[in-house]
Amino acid sequence: MKTLKVFLAILIAVTIVSCSKDKEEVRVNFLLTDAPSYENFQEVNIDIREVHFSTNEGWDQLAIQPAIYNLLDLTNGLDTLLAHVYLDEGTRINQVRLVLGPNNSVKTDDGIIHSLATPSANTSGLKVNVHQNANVESEYSIMIDFDASRSIVQQGNGDYSLKPVIRSYMVQNTSYIDGNIVPGDVPYKVFVTAGQDTISTLSDPLINNYFRIHGLFSGTYTLKVQDLNNDMIIKDTTINVVGGRNVILGNFYLPVTMPM
């Protein structure tokens, strides 16, 4: 009888620990970032009113502070925290939905601020797929990458409209490629291609012509450097991204061109 009681006590303890472990929660950060614009915009201001996310349990809303974000402040590795929640370990984030307000604008290189015409579908909610499980037991982040350069469309009459191009991914499940373009006195468009997918950025001469291309899954990518003045591809190279490890290129030297 005594042996049976000890066995039952151990079984109950194991069950309690197991249930407790099943209910462990981790912090999930929702971050906003942008790929740099090469359209000579001084500001790209986006009015974010609500952020929602879906799991297998349904939709939920983040407790964000509605605000207008200048996307050009969030480039080449910079981001900002929109909000965070606590979810059970292993929760699958399916989608993120942004609800925009009407106060979206772009400041062009001549200093003029233009309102961005925003289709009503954008203000009712922009859905972005994530579809990734959190296979981690600690804090992780969902990145919302708002591509300003591809999202701003100039109309024939000179007005501008907003047609958002957004992707989202779990930071811990991806890698980035970064480096410093040499020579470093002018910016270059830097992009990677894999199949039909293209992810681009712009090197920043103010920080040693630094660039970062993020949100990359394992695979083989072709990295290209493009001259912004004539769209000529100056250099391209093949890079393998494996197992979520970042690829640090350091100084990335361009071919030396001899004057004619």
C-alpha positions, 0 to 999 in steps of 0.5 A: 500500500505504501509503495502504491501511495508513493507511486501515485504521489510521483505520478501526480507531481509529474502530471502537475509539472507537465501541465505547468510546462504546457502552459508556459508562455513566452513574450512575442514582440511585433516590430516594424521596419522598412527597406530604404527608399531610393526614390529621393523621399525625405519622409514616408509617414504611415498612420498605423491605427491597429495591429491584429494577429491570428493563431490557430485559436483565431484573431486577437488585437495588439494593444498598440498606441496609434501613431504615425511612423516615418518608415525611413527612420527604420532601415538597414537593421533599425526597427521599432516595437509596436507592441508585445504579447505573451503566448504559449510556447509553440504558438503558430502565428498565421497572419498579421493585419494592419489597419491604417488611418487616413493621415499618410504622407510622403515628403519629397526631396524638394521639401513638399509634403504630399498626402497619400491617397489610401484605398479603403481596403487598406484602412480596413485591414492589410493582411500579411501571411506569416505561417510560422511556428515558434520553435523556441522557449524564450522571447521572439519577434515577428517582423513587419517589413513595410517596403516604402519604395515599392509602396508609393506610386506617383500618378500621372497628375503628380499626386501620390498613392499608397499601395502597401507592399509588406512582408512578415516573418519570425526573426529567429527563423531567418538570417540576414546578410550585411556588409559595407560597400567600398568605395563608400561615398555614394549609395547603391541599391543592393538586392538578393534574388532567389527564384522569383523573389527579390529583397532589396535595400540601399547602402547608407554612406552616412554609416560607412555605406552599410547595408543589411538584407534581412528575413532570409530563409535557408537557400542560395541567393544571388546578391547584386549591387546596382548603380542608381544613376544608370541601373547597371549591375556593378557586382554580383555574387552567390551566397548560401544561407544555412540554418538561420546563421547570419552572413557578415560580409564586412567590406564588400569591394566593388570593381575598380573602373578606369576612367576613359 
